[in-house]
Amino acid sequence: MKFEFVTATRIIFGPGALREIGLLAGECCKRVLVVTGRDSSRAEKLVASLREAGIRTSTFSVAGEPYIFTIESGLALGKKENCDSVIGFGGGSALDAAKAIAAMLANDGDLLDYLEIIGRGKPLTKPSVPFIAVPTTAGTGAEVTRNAVLASPEHGLKVSLRSPLMLAKIALVDPELTCDLPPAITARTGLDALTQLIEPLVCLRANPMTDGLCAEGLCRAARSLRVAFHDGQNKFAREDMALASLFGGLALANAGLGAVHGFAGPIGGLFSDAPHGAICAALLPHVMTANIRALRRRDEQSPALKGYDRIARICTGDEHASADAGVNWVRELIDELQIPRLGTYGVKSEHVDKLVGKAIQASSMKANPITLTPDELAETLQQAL
């Protein structure tokens, strides 16, 4: 057995942790570019804390999914304002944008020099400028991942800027920041977190450390995602989901994902209005079914089959549950959380072949527990429409 585990230099978790941001940033920052989501006013307390600590700030807002030109604009602002550090405050899009900007502030050349698939794929040579990640949703785990997912409309793809040199200096996770999320966002981000606990547990690069994180995260998500959806002010549920998201980020960064995320990138690239978490949720039970069926037919000794049984036992609370019961539990959860099918976002049967072709090339697909055939992938996607 051989594996490695890397993550943010420092992880700080707890209700009210945001109050420490001024002191923490003062250790490494003098002039900060604060990268937020669409509503930059949500970061007012953070900015005020920084200024009270004597840190100068500039703010850059990311309106939606981060595009390549979004990063270029943020980078230009960071250079203009002589920023020596970056704080990402928001959901996965804001954190990924902040992560990419921090990397490019430290490295020479153009963004396309370093992007995979559509760029030249060169490795980053210098660590990012000090980067602090403060998530305000419980879903992506982007605060502890080593890649930034960026959209390229002209290519119809989402691609990654990827390097261990991009890991955050500090990941500050304050569950209280998620208490005002509306139910729809709670649902789709929470189901993204669930997916990122299920896929690493059964993927080809799973290891004992990530297995433990996934199992603990699944326990928390199974008991609290419904509660957070129906009662957003429930602090115990919000804490559970923030931990589930964090553990999923740690797991995926060190083990990998699978076919759900293999599809999610191409779908998100072609249908920019489709939220990432909703895409993952719509696909999850169908990918689980396809993987379980293929493993039973072609690789009965795969540890992934036992992994799917373990997922079922954790989620259902039934110590005798099998993989199929886990799929049914996921289906019922998705129905209860009112996740629409992919067709709602414009994905149609005529798009299936193109999306399958792109998904096969996706980096996430390489860790899927078994290689699904093009026909199996097409059937899986068709069922999610």
HELIX and SHEET records of a PDB file:
HELIX    1   1 ALA A   17  GLU A   20  5                                   4    
HELIX    2   2 ILE A   21  ALA A   25  1                                   5    
HELIX    3   3 SER A   40  ALA A   43  5                                   4    
HELIX    4   4 GLU A   44  GLU A   52  1                                   9    
HELIX    5   5 ILE A   68  LYS A   80  1                                  13    
HELIX    6   6 GLY A   92  ALA A  106  1                                  15    
HELIX    7   7 LEU A  111  ASP A  113  5                                   3    
HELIX    8   8 ALA A  142  VAL A  144  5                                   3    
HELIX    9   9 PRO A  164  MET A  166  5                                   3    
HELIX   10  10 PRO A  175  THR A  178  5                                   4    
HELIX   11  11 PRO A  183  VAL A  202  1                                  20    
HELIX   12  12 PRO A  208  HIS A  230  1                                  23    
HELIX   13  13 LYS A  235  ASN A  254  1                                  20    
HELIX   14  14 ALA A  259  LEU A  270  1                                  12    
HELIX   15  15 HIS A  276  ARG A  298  1                                  23    
HELIX   16  16 PRO A  303  THR A  316  1                                  14    
HELIX   17  17 ALA A  323  GLU A  336  1                                  14    
HELIX   18  18 LEU A  342  TYR A  345  5                                   4    
HELIX   19  19 SER A  349  HIS A  351  5                                   3    
HELIX   20  20 VAL A  352  GLN A  361  1                                  10    
HELIX   21  21 SER A  364  ALA A  367  5                                   4    
HELIX   22  22 PRO A  374  ALA A  384  1                                  11    
SHEET    1   A 6 ARG A  10  PHE A  13  0                                        
SHEET    2   A 6 ILE A 170  VAL A 173  1                                        
SHEET    3   A 6 PHE A 131  PRO A 135  1                                        
SHEET    4   A 6 SER A  85  GLY A  90  1                                        
SHEET    5   A 6 ARG A  31  THR A  36  1                                        
SHEET    6   A 6 ARG A  56  SER A  61  1                                        
SHEET    1   B 2 ASN A 147  SER A 152  0                                        
SHEET    2   B 2 LEU A 157  ARG A 162 -1                                        
END                                                                             
